[in-house]
Amino acid sequence: MGKVAFWQGNEALAMGALAAGCRFFGGYPITPSTEIAEKMAEELPKLDGRFIQMEDEISAIAATIGASIAGSKALTATSGPGFSLKQENLGLAYEAEIPIVVVDVMRGGPSTGLPTKAGQQDVMQARWGTHGDHGTIAYAPSSVEECYTMAIEAFNAAEKYRQPVLIMSDAEIGHMREKIEIPDPEDIRISNRKKPTVEMDKFVPYKADPEDDIPPMASFGDGYRWHVTGLTHNDWGFPTNNADEIEKKMTRLMRKIDRFRDDIVRYDTESVEDADILVVSYGSVARSSSRAVKDARARGMKVGHFRPITLWPFPDKELEKLARKVKTIIVPELNCGQMVLEVERAVHGKSRVIPMELVNGDLFHPKDILEKISQEVR
Amino acid sequence: MPSKEVYSWLRTRFFPHMWCPGCGHGIIMHSLFRALVDLKKDQSNTVIASGIGCSSRMPGYIDACTLHTTHGRSLGFATGIKMVKPEMTVIDVMGDGDCSAIGGNHFIHACRRNIDITAIVMNNNIYGMTGGQASPTTPGGALATTAPYGAVDPTFDLCRLAEGAGATFVARSTIANPKQAEKYIVDGIKHKGFSVVEIISSCHTQFGRKNNRRTPISNIEFLKSATVTKEKAKDMSPEELYGKIVVGEFVNKTAAEYTEQYLAMTKKVREG
């Protein structure tokens, strides 16, 4: 086993990104994500990496995408309002298939909202924030240790599937300190983007391998010349208005995530085998739920917990399987019912779904969730 | 027709281009091609970035490492590339709205940062691609679809804006003097630091149609008659200078370049 550290979630996320091979950070300070930028500013020069504080969130993600095009694994981090600003260029990264990792340390909203209090109100923005259709990969950490390992996983997914990957953390996880065990570097699996192997004049920049729908990506400055654009483009990367080419591009963009859905989706379960009631929660809320489930079990109630680790793609198939066995599903969230809609969609009416909303800046106390469980048992 | 020595830089696969026949932007592209050939730049180590608008389609026609980004944001993308690969030549082509409206914040900060990128601003005083709306450089009183009774907004002097924000090389020319435009592009690329080369272009289709400059040639004639050199302008009164285009090299100074400073800092950190 590796070393032990006592880190904050944001710090662990930065260190995990570095362990994944991230060597560029483009940022703009915003609470409660700022410690990620601060840590990267401190650590990147030591590794011959590059940190740049840009003039705003828009240029911060622009620089991050540029760095990735130039061959670097690149990260940007922000919170709600900054995440809104980044959406425009995030869309370009989906369209042009540029791997980057974007962290949103969620706070309450809308607008400036609650800068120092946790929220989960950006869940739908993560899925549909930018205009246009695209597949989304978004993770939600529930512990400091997971911030570290998830940063590695997010970079691996971004590199493998050649697109932006989101980490939807929250103020509670970002600012909490916990003991974590840092894996040895040799125990960490690192994925890197596929590079072209053909000669420059044979290189067709968006010609995808039929095996995985992912085109190899050359870096600017490595001898290959190609065109990056946010316009819908053909295999050559050139803008197109041809219906067949447009359709080919769009279906591939969606398909490359659909076909690897089972490899991407991650979730966690606790005491679900004989459960009659299921609590579904993620991020910091999952910690309260987990406590509540333990306390309920100690009182003899048959309760389990299902935690989506990837918010997108949502673990719907896996949840549906459990929904066939349980009577009730309780969904506590720090928003007015964003993910509960996905839960309802996934379970197809097979069990009763009860939302639990909290948007007053507080966190769910395990007692509140236990109370709700007890009501359902009665 | 482009001169033969620039053929190797043409991405003929991408042609025909989408500019209107007689568009001023073609002259600027030719000047840029000639500058790149003059400087013997390596196509695989040259980046041409752009935002959105007529100007922004230029990188597609150039056989180099090219990117067409979002409206006004190209300097951010170019900055990320330059930070990772400082050895690459990075050129950012932008339109007047791209540079000074939506991208105004990015433009002034690139000037302040003094990162070694050459910004070529193709100023045709109008939003051409979206159909002729007013831009921050549309002259006062000029007609545009969003200024049907004449533009009320004061216009931006992009060179003075760049100078004030700290750009270390600033020059202006027009498409009526392509050799001068080419020279400033060469000087801007050679210059270590952030360079701004503003080239006054023309849009006879969208601007000229409403403002009595309906043909490409009438625009060239206008630019020739309105151009005043920096030297000559020194002795002219504000009234005499009204509506004139002052051309010349306005700033050429040495200052620490951003990536060099950053790399020197990281070296110091690593060596303890």
Interface residues (C-beta under 8 A of the other chain):
Chain A: F24 G26 L44 P45 K46 D48 G49 R50 I52 M54 E55 D56 I58 S59 A60 I61 A62 A63 T64 I65 G66 A67 S68 I69 A70 G71 S72 A74 E88 N89 L92 M200 F220 G221 D222 G223 Y224 R225 W226 H227 V228 T229 G230 L231 W236 F238 P239
Chain B: R11 R13 F14 Q43 S44 N45 V47 A49 P59 G60 D63 A64 C65 T66 L67 H68 T69 T70 R73 S74 L75 G76 F77 A78 T79 G80 I81 K82 M83 V84 K85 E87 M88 N105 H106 H109 Y262 M265 T266 V269 R270
